[in-house]
């Protein structure tokens, strides 16, 4: 967990005082930067190097003062020297990195300093007025939030067109395909890839120490990849071992790993056999900055690795965050926000509303990789934080937070027929929980611990049209049902899917005309029959027109089902590879 901003600010005050009289670059600069990173609780050597060599346009070798791959170049000068020239020098280094083909290493930030002054340049900021901030050493404590990217607080949610999404997809797909081509397949491959994703995300978001996974791979495995499988199994085993049960002579890089729990690393898998190119594929994945990727798009990443044919047959599609929000806002979020505004000035009513959030239960009976559950959880946690801030102010006591920050991943339930997306849904929920814990920490200076995992989402691998949903979540405990059931037209269903539909609604006249998605409508109607549960599904517009409309809605309305809201048809596009576009 990153340090709180209050702790960072206090460290910055001490740092500014300690370095107020420094002046000589050659003798003091490296110690200055080591202690600068300590302000944020980061050991500089775990993320950045001094004197990184790059070849300039003339062919000679230059040396970057401080280099954090993909994140930061820092150039240092003696007190009173021209910082503009230092900035130009840093830009030249970036050009050199590009000429050498080291595009993944090009940083977002340039930081120049002469001990007494700083200038921070954000190379991705489109507004020139915000792209550069300049301040003096004594102003550092007041400017400290500009360095959120060092502290571990900076996260970016991708839009559908962000090229980082495609980059992350290609890296995971490459690793997956190499392992599969080598004969590592099925359940073991799926579990292995989920663990790898967790580790990639964990080292970039504060669950692990920065670059802990990358450094372990580079420092403890042979270049030919021959020992990588056993070494990864060792790494995973440590993550699954409680602190008091670990051997005392563990290497420091392993001893510092958190205890994860949650059964993510509990199962013993076959060793994955690597060669040199496969090891390189994994190291390439570690070079990507996974903090750029929200858990809400993990479904897109992993569906992109599935075989196109399999994805079409299952009927699985990734729904964008924009479209998920259309559903959850209308289903429950707007009402909860309105209720919060109504009670925010009533102390007792606000406390009851706070408790209500912790009692809600959500079921996605076609959850896929969990995108609907992940985004719903994120939005509810943010609402809960607003409630806590209204009740207790900007600095609530630890006791108030512990007693009233009640929302957790255990309130979320899902059914998914395939093992791989079911496991991704679990991990995506855990990682979103970590992001929300970090946001809680940033806002209030304290937070729930992410590890060990004490609560888990309830994701059951099963055929949702065959199982009784009450076995997973009794209807009397459920608040809302939501999701994106598979879109398979009547003519394209497999024999197994037709059998499921016949067993479920064979008594409905004309049922053979219905799309596969309508099976979830009938299951939901049975599930909520005696309970005040609202349901919302994303579906193809074919169920609201032509022959299907009379068959489906005549049967549903006859059961007492009522429509509370609906969206007009809109273009829907999957973000996975081989994407398809529908109108909903």
N, C-alpha and C positions, 0 to 999 in steps of 0.2 A: 504494500500500500504506500503511495507517495506520502511525503511529509505534508502536514497541513500548511496552508499559506501563513498562518500565524507563526509556526515554527520556522518556516523559510524566511519570513520577514525578520525575525529575531536574529537568525544566523547572518542575514545580509547586513544588519546593523553592525554586528561584530566584525564581519569581513571588511566593511567600509572603514571602520575605525582602525583595524589592524594594518590596512594597506594605504593609509592616508599619506604616508611620506615616501612610498616606493617610487623609484625613478628610472632604474637601469634595466633595459630589456634583457640584455644578455645574462645577467646574474639572477634576476628575480622572476622572469616571465613564466617559466614553467611551474614554479611553486605557486605563483599567482593563480594560474588556471586550475591547478589541482585543488586549491582551496575554494576557488569560485564554484567548481562542481560540487564540492562538499556542502555548500550553502543549500543545495537541493537534495542532499542525501545521496548523491551519486558519486561513485568512485570513478574518477576520470579515466583510469586505465581500462575500465571495463567497456567503455564506449568510444573513446577517442585516442588518437595517437599524436605524438609530437613529431615534427620534421618529416612529414609524409612526402616522398619524392614524386615529382611530376616532371615530364619533359616539355620544355617550352618550344615555341615556334622555331627557334634557332637550333634546336636539337640538344641544348644543354639541359642539365637537371636543376630544377628549382625545388625548394623545400617549403611545404606549407607549415606554418607555425603550429597550428592545432587543427586536426581533421577528424570529423565525425561523419562517416560515410552516409551519404543521403540526407544528412541533417544540418551540419554546421561546418563552416570554415571560420576560424578565428585568426586574425592577424594582429600582432602586437608590436608596438613601437615604444621607444623611450619617451618619457614625459615631455610634452611640448611639441612632439613631432606632428607632421601633417597627417591627419586621419583620412583625408581624401585620397592621398597617395596609397595608403594601406588598403582602402576599399578598391582602388583600381588594381592593385596587385592581386587581391583576392579574386576579382573578376577574371584576371588573366589565368589564374589557376583553374578556374572553372572551364575556360576555353581549352586549357591543356587537358583536363580530364575528358572533355568531349572529343578532342582529337585522338586520344588514346583509346576511345571506345568504352570509357568507363562511365556510361550514361547513368547507370543505376546508382552511382556513387555521388552524382552531382547534388549538392546540398540545397535546401530551401533557404537557409539563413547564412548571412555573413555578419560576423561580429568583429569590430575593430576597437582597439583600446590602447591608451598610453598610460595606464594605471589610473589617471585622474579623470579621464573621459571615456565614454562608450558611444558607439553608433551601431545600432542593430538594423540590418536591412533584410526585409522579407521579400524574396524574389518571386513569390507567388501572389503577392498582394496587388490587385489591379488598381486600387486607388493610390495615386502618387502621394497624397497627403498622409496616408497611413503606412506607406511602404518602408519608411525610415523613421526611427526615433533616436534622438540624441539626448544624452543626459550625463551628469557628472557622477563621480563615485559616491558622493554623499547623498545623491538622489536615488541610488540603487534600491534601497528598501521600498521607496514609493513606486518604483518602476518594475518591481520584481515579477509582476504577473505577465509582463511581456515575454518572460522566459518559460511560459507554460510548457513549451515543447521539450525543455530540459527536465522540468519537474515531473512530467508524466501525466499532465492534465489535458494536453491537447488531443482531442479526438475530432475526426471529420466524418460526417455522414455523406456518403457518396450519392450523387444523383445517377440516374440511369446511364448518362453518357460519360461519366468520369472514366478516363482511360485506365486509372488504377484498378478498376474492377476487372477489366479485361486482362491486365497484367497479372493480377492475383490468380485469376482463373487459369491462365496459361501455365503458370508455375505449378499449381496443384495438379493440373491435368498431365503435365509432363512427368512429374514424379509418379503419379498413379499409373500412367501408361507404361513407364519403364519397369515398375515393380510387377505389373500384370504380365508384361512380355517375358519377364524372368520366371514366371510360374507362381508368383505370390498372388493368390486370388481369393475370392469368396469372402467369408466372414472375417478371416484374419486380416485381409487387405483392408476391408472396410473399417474394422476397429483400429488398425494401425494408422490409417489416414486421419481418422478422427483425433487420435492422440497427437499426431504431428501438428494438426491444425491448432489444437489447444496450446501446444508448446510454442508454436510460432507467435500466436496472439499473446501468450502469457509473458514472453520476454520483452515485448514491446509496449506493454500496458501496465507494468508494475506488479503483476502476480509473481513473476520471477525477477531477480536482479537483471538490469539491462544486459542484453546479449548473453545471458547465462547459457541458453541452449546452443547458440552459435559457437561460443567459445568452447563448450564441451565437445562439439562435433569437430572443430578444427584442431583442438589440442590433444584429443584422446583417441582419434581414429586415424588409421593409415590412409594415405592418398589413394591406394588401390581399392578402398572400400571393403576389404575382406573381413574386417572386424567390426564394421559399423552396426550390423544387426545385433550381435551380442551386447555391444556398448549401449545401444538404444534400449535394449531390454533391461539393462542395469539402471539406466536413467529412469525409465518408467517405474521400475521396482522401488526406487528411492522415493519417488513421488507418492507411492502407495503405502509408504511405511511411516508410522507415527514417529515423532521426534524421539521419544523415550525408548523406542525399540531399534533405533538405528545404531549401527556399529560405531564405536568411538573413533576408529581410525579411518573413517571415510575421508576421501580427499575434500578439501575445502569447497571446491565448486559444487560437489554433490551434497555436502553437509548443509550448505546454505539454501538448498531447494525447499520449498514449502511442502507440507503434507497436504495433499489434495483431497484424498478420500473420494466419496461419491461413486465408487466402483468404476470410475473411468479408467483407472490403471490396474484394476484388481485381477482381471483375467490374464492368464499366461498364454501368450500367442506364440505361434511358430516364429522362429527367427526369420527376419527378412534378409535375404542374401543380396548384398550390394556388390557392384563393381565400381570402377573409377567414374564412369559417366553417371551412374545412378547416384553416387555420393555427391558429385558435382551438382546434379539436379536438386538434391536436398539443400545443399549450401546456397544455391541460387535462390531457393525459396526463403531461406533465412535472411537474405540481403534485402528482401522487400520489407517495407515498413507497414506491418500489419495493423498498427494503430489507426491507419487511414480507413480501415474496413470496419464498418459497423456489423455486429452479429446479425443484424436484420437482413444482410445480403448473403449470409452464408448459404442459404438455400440456393441462391443463384449460382454461387461458386460450385457447389457440389452437384447440382443438377447438370451443370455444364460438363461434368466428368462422366456422367452416365451415358451409356450408349443411346444414340438418338432413337433407335428403334424401340428400345426398352422404355424410354420416356414417353413415346407416342402410345405404346401399348398400355402402359399404366395410366395414361391420361394425366400425368403430372405436369404442372406448369407453375412457374414462379410468378407471383403477383407483386407488382412494384409497391413500394412504401406509399406512394401517392394514393394508389387504389385501395390498399389495406386501410388507410386512414379514412377513406370515404365510408367504409363499412363500419369500423369501430366507433367513429365519431357519431354516426347516426344510431348505432345500436346502444351505446352506453356512455361514451366519453363526454359528449356535449351535455347530456343530462346530469352527469356527475359534476361537471364544471359549474353548471347552473345551480345545482344544489349547494355546492361549496360557496358560491357568491351569496346565496340566500342566507346561509348560516354563519358566515365568517365573523359577524359581530356579536354572535350569541355564544358565549363560552361553553355552555353545556351542550348545545346543539352541535357545535363544532367538534367537541370531544366525541359525541356519538357518531358523527360523520367519519371521523378519524378511525374509529373502531370498525365501522361498516366496511371501509376499504379493505381491512384485514380479514373480513369474513366472506368476501366475494369469491366465487369459484367459476372458472371458465373452462369450457370443453370445446376443442377443435377435433371433430371426428374424422377429419381427413387432413391431418396436420402437416404431412410432408416433412419438410425440413424446419418447420416451426415458425415461419415468418409471421403469421398472424399472432401467435402467442408471444413472440419476442417483442413485437412492436406494441402490443397491448400492455405487456408488462412494463415496458419503458415509459409509456404515457401515464400509466397509473402510478409508477414510482415518482415521476415528476409532479404529478398532482399531489401525492402524499407529502412531498417535500414542501410544496407551497402551503399545505395545511399545517405542517410542523412549524414553518417560519411564521405563519399567522398566529399560531398558538403560543410559541415560545420565543419568538424573536430570532435575531441573527446568531445568538450564542446560547442555544439550549444546553441544559446540563446533560451529562452522560446518562443519568437516570431517566430523564425525560425522553431522550432519543431511544434508549433501549426499550422503554415501556410502550412507545407510541409509533415507532417506525416498524410496523408490523407486516407490511406487504412482503411476500416472499414467493419464490418460484414454485413452492409446493401447492399454491393455489391454482396451478395451471395443469390441465389434463389434455392429452392428445391420443389419437388412434392413428396408426400408420401401418400399412400392410407390408412395406419393405423395411428391412433392418437398417440399411445405411442411413436413409433420411431420418429414421426414428432416433438414431444415435446422434446425428447432427443436430436435431431439435434439442436434445438434452444439453449438448455442449453450448449451443447458441444461447440457450436460456441462462446457463451458468455464466457465460461471458458477458451477457447483457446485465446480469446481476452484479458482476464486478464493475462494469462501467457505471452503473447506478450507485454502487457503494462509493466509488471514487468521486462521483458528482456530489453525493451527500457529504463526503469528507471535505471537498472543496468549499461547499456552501457553509458548513457548520463547524469544520475543524475536527470532527470526529465521525466515525462511521462503523458500520458492521464489518467484521472481518470476512473476506471472501473465502479464504481457505482456513481450516479444512471445510469441505463442502458438507454442510449439515442438513440442508434441505435440497430436494431434487424435484424437478417437474415429473409428473406422472405420465410418461409416454409409453403406451402399450403397443407392441407390434402385433397386429391382428387385422382380420378382415372386418371392417366396420359395418358391413351390411349383414354379416353373419352373427356377430357378437351382440350381447345385450349391453348397451352402454351403461346401464345401471351397475354392472359388475366393476366398472372402472370408477364411475362417479354417480352415486345414487341421485336420481332426479330431484329429490327433495333437498339436496345440498347444492345443486347447480344454480348459478345465477344467469349465465348467458352461454349460448352455443353459437359458434362462428366458424368460418373457414372457407375453403376453396376446394370443394369436391371435384373429382376428375371429370373432364369434359370428353366423353366418348359417345358419339352418336349411335342410335339403335343399329344401324347397318354395320358399324365397325367394332361392335363388342365381341370379345372372345367368347367361346362356349362357356367358360367358367363365369364370366360376367353375366351372360344371359341366364345361366342357372341361378345366380344370386338374385337377379331381378325377378325371375319367375317365382322363386321361393318367397320373396318379400311381397310382391304385388301382383302375383299371377291371378288373383281374384278380381283385379281391376280391369274392366273392359277396355281393350285397346292398349294395354300396357306395353306391348311390343313396339309401339311407336316412340316410346319415351327415351330420351337420352339417359345415359348411365347416372348423371348427376342427380336425377330426380329420385333415385333410391335413397339419397340422404334426406330429401324432403320428407319422404314417408317415414323413415326411421326417426327423424326429429319430431314429426307429428305424434308418433306413438310415445316417444320419450317424454314430451312435455304435456301430454294429454291431461294430467291431473295436477299440473303445477304451473305457477306463474313464471315461466321461463321465456325469454325472447330469443329468437334465432335469426341469424343473418348469414347468407351464403353468397359468394360470387358465383355466377352461373352464366351460361350462354343465353343470348336472348331468344334462342329457338324455343325455349320452354314457355315463352309468353306470346307465341304467335303460331298460326297455322293449326295443324291437327293436334299438336301436343298440348296446346293451351287448354282445350276443352277436357282432354283426358286427365291431365294433372290437376288443374285447379278445381274441376268439378269434384274430384275425389277428396282433395285436401279441404276445400271449403265445407264439404259435407261432413267432415270430422270436427268442425268447429274452429279450424285454423283461420286466423285473420291477418291481413297484411297491414303492418304498422308504417312501413316506409319502403321506398324503392328508389333507385337511381335510374335516370334515363340511360339508354344504351350509350356506351362510350368505348373508344378504341382501347384495346388491351394488348400489350406486347410483353412477351416473356423476355427476360434479360439473359437467359441462358444461351449457350451456343446452339445454332440451328433453330433460332427462335421462330415462333409462329405468332401471328396476330389474329385476334378475334374481336368481335364487337359484342359487348355485354350489355 
